[in-house]
Amino acid sequence: MMINVLLRETNVSLLNLDGDWAGVDKGALILLKSGIVPTYAFGDFDSVTKEELKFLKSHLKIDIVQSEKDYTDTELCLLSLVEEGYTEIDVYGAFGGRMDHTLMNIYLLQNDALREVNIHLKDKENDLSLLNSGKHKIINKGFKYVSFIPIHENTVLSLEELKYELNEENISPGKTLTVSNEFIGDVATVTTNKDILLIHSMDKR
């Protein structure tokens, strides 16, 4: 099963996207005001006013969690959706705003309960996901660049059918060798011995 998630404002046109929605905190409010009724609403809703919260409660069934907790609203949302059986989750509004939130949204992909789930963090210029260890065929999504960001020391990476190929190159966090590669066709082959971040991207227009 597939679902879209909105965390905050995004530069993507929400009405052009198919599928069910979950809203996280203010994301639920943005969805309602865009004419989309989310199937789920998660969070402590500390980013909305009392009037906005009243509006949310009049349209949605929400279970507000306390603000002081050991997890973010986004983690609560993703873990809950996985428990509901969702295996494909596209997340919008994960970038921008507070840098700590942006970084944690990315690192959440390594959560033991989430790393095998097909989760993509998206906006107009980026599509970021976790590529598990192993051999993969990746599809050209029409972005200009594709990057492979190591998150573990001594990651051994091979790239085929890309502009810049690699043969069992040892890479580690902090090295930029694998940024801004490009497709030469519709499909490329990636082999990695450890999880890496896969980012399709383009320059902002």
Secondary structure, DSSP 8 states (H G I E B T S, - for coil): -EEEEE-S--SS-GGG--SEEEEETHHHHHHHHTT---SEEES--TTS-HHHHHHHHHHS------SS-SS-HHHHHHHHHHHTT--EEEEES-SSS-HHHHHHHHHGGG-TTTTTSEEEEE-SSEEEEEE-SEEEEEE--S-SEEEEEE-STTEEEEEESBSS-EEEEEE-TT--TTSSB-BSSSEEEEEESS-EEEEEE----
